């Protein structure tokens, strides 16, 4: 049954939102029965705040584990790791359906976010009374959340029955809303029937489907989805559409067979990864296992796939394949015994896939690395290649190429990668991986760093679609390489993306380590090292401890460690080159090795090795050596370093080589007086400001000297000027190389005054309007400057009067409220638009101001206009 009236989607609860804090360090407790709009209020709060929003329901698991998963962390990490991840980005965390049994004390003690707790009963956490006493907790109960009569009336959009509905529900938002939607009294037993009668069959089926989904991605929405959203039955989150929780609960409890049928019908519509989640949530475990046994790609991040772990263990070989790989991606060695029997499977496709996974992950240093076993699975897989489809063979060859690479034989890895590309169809989504691996080999064999970076960047988009679980590793690599090139901001961006991307928790953890080291955050790095140790990942733990030791100077952190990175850090901290590790095989490690040795011995051979190891040549130096360690007879090497760093160094020979790169001096004198060098603001005071202002006007030195010291002899005045020019040069060119002050005055200057004069020359009134501000040369008083102020104002005024556009005339009246030449044409334009009352107010204000400030009467023209308007 279609209803002929409309009501709002939902009411914005402004009276409640105005009570809520809006930043990290505060908590909100929403305590009320189901359907009191706790989630809606939290969603409206999220919509108005520029914060990352994380949602978790205690009905779906332990909040810590759910938050960890949302943050791209394994579920078993300690609270400290979750708190650290929340502190990295200002966040709103919404924890729903709390019972009080959850362990939230670490979160409540630190409040690294704006925290919303939603529960149906009081919560016993001892931290809440303390937060309330400190003014850091807002508690809203059912009476606060209930709709007021005025809100109910607005919800019904003028339709009768709102009073009865409000009285029957006591303002309970959800049944009140459903009553407004269905036109039926808000009786709980009638709610579902009312919805059936109010929704079209398509809308009802969509709602039943959404009852089994955490959210429906916007790309998979239909007109029925949008209609449900417009009716207020769905929330629109960043991830997609989500059915309100009470409706999800009601549908699953009372309409489970229909929910299951709706999920089955969606099989051809939803991608397999979304369908898998729907099967699981709807309790269709048999269908889920059947889906997992199909020879298709299912792009679920490993952390999400592990939710089905217990069920997948009951499945067949392909379910075990998926679970085994997911476990290994998350650094869990339990994946090996799941995959090993499958390497002997009768189905050659299953056996080859298992061999590929085993070869790849047994060669992984982060998982302990067992190269003999990896080689055995590589050889077994090679014997199966001709019994499987070409694409599957290509995927195996790509994975298996890692074995010879880790064995230190990169040349041998070329053949399987080239063969993989030969077998993979041109349209295969798996082609980017061997292409990237070939770029890696070219880096190892030839030092093609720039080509490897280009390959990583070019394939990011396709990998997001075809193999999203490898994205964290690729983003981490890009971050590391841009660190080498000294491009810290680009490196920071890639590392942050790697840290947040789901699919490979180990790669994300390493990215967070590099990011913490880059930002000098020892505490965050310490927590990340503890996390790596909790996961029993020795490789990452050692690398993290080495980074932390370098950051803090604490050699004790390296005790008992002997790997490459710890040995490198130990040699640097002790300043002892004999402690350096053996010369490494990998090219990237060689770069770090030569950099450490050069720091200790300052030998030119190490510097030349750094330059010759990659096609980026000296561009790798900023990420490996401080500028101050470069030999002073090689200023050309400083070209690779950020310009600001070179300028601050005062290395004149290096600066002179990059003089053309130094940006112009930026000067703002319209409504202010600011001078900005590439190193920041130049604080000009006193006579230095006057000298600079007159030079900016283009006066030659002799005129500047005479203008500032008119009573002195010419030689004495010039001598004074040279003293102030020397002081000015130190302020404008602290790097000691002449850049902006020349014999003829100022050069290489970008000034807002110049831009305004250019706009006036072109008669560009819009540009002049945007630029012109008073006073010109704020805080300075000199006849030359006064004349310039008059000249610029009259040129602006003449242009604005010539154009006669209302905005320009209004601006003139802002500058001079008694400018009748601007007032009269503006009045004419307003009268043309029929704005008589506005004109009368404007003229009367002008007349009154003229009399009060100047004691003069308005012109006959103004008086006549006033008489005509007053009729």
PABAKE-611126 format. One record per residue (C-alpha): x negated, y, z. Coordinates in pm, whole numbers, plus 50000, padded with zeros to 5 digits. Layout:
<atoms>
XYZ ...
</atoms>
This chain:
<atoms>
500005000050000 498465033449895 499005063150123 499885096649971 498175118350234 494545124550310 492705129150636 489085138850701 486415112050660 485595117151026 485365146651257 482035162651322 481815161251701 480335195851740 481405199652101 479345168352180 476455174651944 475835208452106 475225190652436 472525167452301 468745172752300 467065172551960 463435162652009 461215134552145 460805132052520 464535130952595 467135103552630 470875101552569 473085074952725 476435069052555 478485046352783 481935035852664 483885005752539 483674994952177 485125018651923 484465050952114 482355064951831 478965059951994 477385049751664 479205077251474 477935103551718 474415089751693 474715090451314 475895126751317 472945135451545 470575117751304 472045136851009 471285170551164 467715162651278 464525160651065 463445128651242 462755093251128 465715072651251 465475036551373 468585016451465 468704984051659 471514963851813 470804941852115 473364917651972 470834909251701 467884903451930 465514918452184 465194956252121 461394954952130 461294928351861 463874946651648 462004979551676 458724962051598 460254947351284 461634981451180 458174996251228 456574969151017 455064951151319 455384914451414 458144908151664 455764894651927 453674926451968 453574942552315 455564973652403 452344994052388 452034987952014 455674998051958 455265029752167 452105038651975 453885034051641 456785056051757 454365083351862 452885084851512 456035099751354 458695120851536 461555096151566 465125091551679 465655056351815 469205043551860 469595011752069 473134998652057 475104971752241 472814972152544 473744949752837 471154961053090 469224928453071 466794941752808 463254951752897 463224988952818 461145002653107 457975009052895 460075028952649 461905048652919 458705056653106 456985071452800 459915084052586 457765086352270 460925094752074 464395109452111 466145078652254 469855070752232 471095042152450 474575029452368 476285005052605 479724993652714 478894994453085 476445011853323 472775004453267 470664995053573 467325008853458 465635026853752 464135052853517 467555067353423 468315085153756 464825100053750 465255112653394 468655126953486 467155145653782 464405159453557 466955172053304 465675148053038 468795126253016 472275134552888 474955109552989 478265108652803 481005084752909 484315073852761 486075105252884 483525126852704 483625106452384 487415103652369 489165125852115 490805156852255 494395163852147 493075190751916 490685166251752 493455140551713 495685166351549 492915175551307 492295138751235 495935133551135 495685163250895 499105176750987 500895143150974 503365135751252 502565109651511 499255122951635 500625130351982 501985095052025 498795079951888 496615101052115 498735092252416 498725054952331 494975053252279 493895077952542 491785093452268 489995060552185 488425071551855 488435040251640 492045028551681 493125064751671 491335068551341 492755036151207 496205047351313 495705079651121 494495059550823 497215032850822 500145052950953 500805025551211 500785028851590 497355020251730 498134985551863 494994964051862 496814933651724 498094954551434 494804970451335 493654943551094 497094939950942 497294977550904 493994977450723 495174950050491 498184971150400 496175003150363 493304990250154 493324978549798 492264942249739 488914954849608 488344976549916 489324948150150 486914924149978 484134950149997 484774955350366 484694917850430 481384915250242 479884944050439 480834926150760 478064901350671 475414926650567 473194948550786 473644974250510 474384975550138 471754993849933 473105024149750 472095008549417 474494979549477 477465000549583 480704999849383 483665023849362 485255002949638 482195009449858 482445046749800 486185045749871 485605028550206 483015054950290 485435082950201 488025066650426 485535067950713 485125030450753 481435030450657 478375049150775 475845060850521 472345054150652 469055060250469 468975023050385 472535022550249 476145017450358 477004999950687 480394989350820 481275003251161 480204978451425 483624972551583 485064964151242 482144940751174 482804923851506 486554921451446 486134907851094 483594881451195 485664870651494 489094870251335 488474867450961 485314846550935 486594823550654 487534854150449 484154870350522 482424838650406 484504837650089 483684874250015 479984865850047 480304836249812 482044858149554 479184883349570 476614857549461 476354870349107 476324906649214 473744908349490 469994902749447 468904869549600 467174886249895 470364905149992 472464874249932 470174854350161 470774878650445 474534877950383 474584839750389 472694839950716 474894866050886 478104848950768 476974815550905 476724800150557 473584780950641 474084753750383 474424779950109 471334798050240 469244766350225 470534759049876 469504794049771 466054789449922 465604757049725 466144774049389 463014780249178 463554817949177 461754847949318 463264860549648 461614893149748 462224893050121 459434908450331 457744881650537 458964896250865 462574894850745 462194859450612 460934847750950 464364855451095 465504823650920 462504803651043 464404777851250 466864772050968 464174770450698 462344743350891 465434721750833 465324727950459 463544711650171 460174717650006 460894752149862 462274764450194 459054752250356 457024769250082 458684802550152 458384799050529 454754787650513 453704817250299 455664841550518 453904828650830 450474832150669 451274867150545 451954876450907 448674861151020 450284830051171 448284798451101 451384776951160 451974781950789 449134758150700 450704725650833 453944734950658 452204738650321 449664710250337 452154681350282 453684700549991 450364700249806 451024662949756 454674667549647 455944647849347 457334679449189 454244694949022 455764729949051 456064726849429 452624710649460 450924737549249 452604765849442 451494750549772 447944745849642 447854782349535 449004794749876 446584772150060 443614781649840 444364818449880 444964819450255 442214794850348 439824819050176 441204848250382 438664861050642 441484873850862 442794837950899 439484821950990 438354813650634 437724777050550 436154778450205 435514740750156 439214733350213 440184762949993 437974748949715 439594714549750 443084728949698 441784749549406 440484717849234 443694698749302 445764727049157 443684728448840 444704692648770 448394702248776 448284732048541 449474714448228 452524699948406 454134733148500 455544763648316 452994788748191 454064816448429 453674794248734 450264783348609 449244819748567 450314827848922 448274798949060 445164809148867 445444844548998 445654832549360 442974806049318 440454831449180 440014843649533 438104812249629 434994817549410 435124854549493 434954847649867 432294821349803 430074849049669 430454839349302 432454867949151 431374858548796 433104825048837 436324842848939 436554860248601 437564828948408 440714820048608 441874856148601 441434858848226 443214825348186 446024837848413 446574867848185 446574845047882 449294823248032 451484850248191 454074863647942 453674900647851 456904908948037 456004889248350 456214909348673 453184889848795 450714904248540 449674934048758 448034910949012 445394895448782 444834929348623 444124943848966 441904914649055 439904919448735 439434955748835 438184943249172 435684920548999 434464948448775 433874968449088 431884940049242 429894932348926 429474966948775 430454991649046 433555003948857 435105021549157 437015047948963 438515021448735 439625001449035 441295031749192 443065039148863 444305003048837 445635003849193 447515036149135 448915025948797 450414993448928 451965005949252 455385011249093 455574977048930 454304959549242 457064975249449 459524956749228 457674924349153 455534917249462 456434941849738 454684921250006 451254929949860 451874967449869 450444973750218 447094958850112 446934979549794 447875011549974 445265004050241 442604999049971 443515032049807 443245049250145 439815033950207 438525043649862 439725079549891 437975081250227 434795071950040 435385100449798 435895124850084 439515131749983 440875129650336 444405141550272 445005116649991 443445089550204 445665098850498 448765097450278 447975062650144 447045049050487 450275061950637 452265045650359 450375012950410 451095014550783 454855018550724 455334994650433 456774960250523 455394928050382 451864923850519 451484932250890 447744925250890 447064949850608 449324975250779 447444970551106 444104976350935 445505007650771 446615020751112 443115014051246 441505033850965 444045061551016 443405063551390 439635065051323 440135092051059 442185113051302 439815106951594 442575091051805 440665067752034 443695058052242 445715047651939 442745028051804 442295010952140 445934999352133 445544986551777 442454966451872 444434950952158 447164942451908 444674925051677 443354905051973 446904896052075 447354881751725 444034863351771 442714879051452 438964880451507 438124898451180 440434927951250 439574929051618 435844931151537 436364958251276 438574977751517 436054975251801 433304987451569 435405017551467 436255024551830 432605022051938 431605047451671 434435070451776 433675069252150 429945061752149 430615032352383 428225004452282 429744981852547 432714976052319 430414956152089 429194931752351 429264896152221 430164906351865 427894897751572 429884904551255 428974929550985 430834959851120 429844954751486 426174950251387 426324981751175 427845001651461 425324987951711 422374998251490 423735033251452 424525037751822 421075025751927 419375043651639 417545011151564 417334999851198 416124965251302 419644958351432 421244962651092 423024931350964 421564911650670 421994928150332 425614920450232 426934904749915 430034926549875 429474959949704 431654979649946 429704966050243 426474974850062 427615010950050 428175010850426 424834993250481 422775018250280 424615047450441 423795034450790 420155028450695 419795063150545 421205078750862 418535060451061 415485063550831 416305091950587 414625072450306 415325083949954 415735048349829 418905043750033 420305076349903 419615065949545 421245032149613 424395049449735 424515070249418 423835041249181 426095014749339 429315028249179 430415047548874 431585074949113 427865081549183 427405110449431 431175113249482 430955085349741 428605105549961 431225126350150 432825095050291 429515080250400 427125108250500 427565141850673 426615171050448 423885181150691 421955148850629 421405155450258 417825165350167 417545203150122 415755198749792 418865181949644 421565209449657 423275194149352 424445165149570 426655189149767 428915192549461 430775161549579 431665176149920 434755197349994 434035233449908 435065246050251 432575222750417 429785235150189 430665271650258 430675265850633 427275248950611 425545280950494 423415260650251 422835289150008 421335268849725 424305245049729 426765273849752 425135291849459 425675260949240 429405262149318 429935299549312 432505297349032 434595272949236 435065297349523 438655310049501 439455347149489 439795367949801 443515370149888 444665404250007 448105415050128 448675452150193 452415455750120 454105458050459 451035443450629 447235442650612 445755407950576 442615395150409 442055357850361 438785341450260 438575304450165 437595297950528 440585315850678 441635351250781 438995378350792 439635400451094 438885435650969 439015462851234 438395499651260 436185515150996 435785481850816 439515482750734 439235517950594 436185509350383 437905478650244 441165497450172 439405524949978 437345499549783 440585481349700 441905513749550 438955512449311 436975542049449 433225540849375 430855539549668 429975576449659 433645586649679 434285561949962 431355576650157 432555612450101 436165603450187 435195587550519 432415611350626 433215644350450 431225665750696 427955646450657 425215651250398 425565627450105 422535606350204 423735602250562 427265593850449 425955567650205 423715553150477 426775549450703 428665532650421 425845507650358 425885498250728 429625491450711 429305473150382 426785449750545 429245443350827 432065438550578 429995413750380 429515392150691 433275391450737 434175384750373 431195362850276 430085344950596 428345318650382 425675344150292 425965344449911 427315375549736 430815366849619 433335395049660 431245426549723 429215438749427 427425470849332 430575483449160 432845475449452 435215446249512 435495417649262 437375384549238 440295397449443 443955387349426 446065414449591 449815418249621 449295455049535 447725445349202 450605421549130 453115449249206 451365474248979 451325448348701 455065442448749 455725479848734 453665482348417 455795454748258 458965470048406 459675436548573 462155448848832 462835414448983 459165408549051 458775443649193 461785438049419 460265405949553 456865422149618 457515457249744 457365461650120 456615491650336 454355504550471 451515501250224 448205495750412 449905491650750 448065507851039 445815530150826 445975567950792 444035585750518 444935611250246 443855587149968 446145560450109 449005585150154 448775594949789 448795558249687 451875551949901 453725580949736 452675570349388 453755533949433 457085543049594 458035567449320 457145542249050 459295515649220 462135540549267 462025551848906 462195516048779 465085506649009 467075537848917 466475530648551 467895495348582 470895506348795 471515470948919 473315468449257 470595447849431 467925472749324 469995502749431 470795486249763 467075481449820 466455518449755 469075527350014 467385504050261 464165523350202 465895557450214 469535557350333 469905593650217 468885587549856 471935601149677 470505592849334 470665556149433 473975559549617 476105573449335 475395547349065 475815520049328 479225534449418 480195534449051 479365497449019 481365488949332 484355508449201 484155489548872 484475457749078 487505471249265 485735473949600 487325506949709 487215500250082 483535491450062 482815523549872 484675544250125 482735529350415 479455534950231 480185571250149 481455579250497 478345564150657 476185584550419 478075616850495 477885612050870 474165603250865 473375633350648 475075656650895 473545640651206 469945637651080 469595668250853 472535690150952 473605691950588 476915686550416 477365660450148 477205671349785 480455682049611 480315649749410 480275628149725 483035648749887 485195646349576 484775608649571 485835606349936 488935627849874 489895606449576 489525574249771 491615587450059 494275596749803 
</atoms>
